[in-house]
């Protein structure tokens, strides 16, 4: 009897998980289907799910109209550059807060997190003027710096959580063996925190890849990433849903593939330190 109840519970949990997964995936599935339709079929009412003439013409038109690989390379440089720069700053900061805490460490952490509550539009004008004065408008350097600063509180918080779970005695043993601060961080701390660092890196890449507010307001043609590439298919003449869907799929496909192949590492890192 108990086994039957357990089996029913597992079936219900599995069905609920599939329902949630399909609900969350439906917008992506619908966008994918729309990208293979003509513009007329894309706005047909009632909508056609599978009974339409499949075409890949939209993808060719998108590539001919816009240089996809130029935008793709900009997204790669901006996402990876801002992530690596954030890690370079965040690892020493998280180390100091985790292993050499002060009286105000928790207050500093809360203050850093509180900066995420401020709407980005509130600082758009001063940052825009700074970029203009330094000649950094429509440049990758500006976006790398801004996205690094924007995501730095989350990166420090995540790394701080992971490093707190590493026994301090290991670092003390390394110091007794003659390790200086640089070797302690690079050769002892970082290898032990690889799951946490990897998940932090992946999450920061995803956040930077999907960022649209700053990329749309600070870029033009040279440094525009894939988020600006998508917006280019919204025009005064109207929305070209099929082409917009094709551009959206081309923009999100790389990050979806990255997340799919690294999901095991991401889950492992996000649960690192959750169970003592």
Secondary structure, 3 states (H helix, E strand, C coil): CHHHHHHHHHHHHHHHHHHHHHHHHHHHHHHHHHHCCCHHHHCCCCCCCCCCCCCCHHHHHHHHHCCHHHHHHHHHHHHHHHHHHHHHHHHHHHHHHHHCCCCCHHHHHHHHHHHHHCCHHHHHHHHHHHHHHCCCCCCHHHHHHHHHHHHHHHHHHHHHHHHHCCCHHHHHHHHHCCCCHHHHHHHHHHHHCHHHHHHHHHHHHHHHHHCCHHHHHHCCCCCCCHHHHHHCCEECCEECHHHHHHHHHHHHHHHHHHHHHCHHHHHHHHCCCCCC
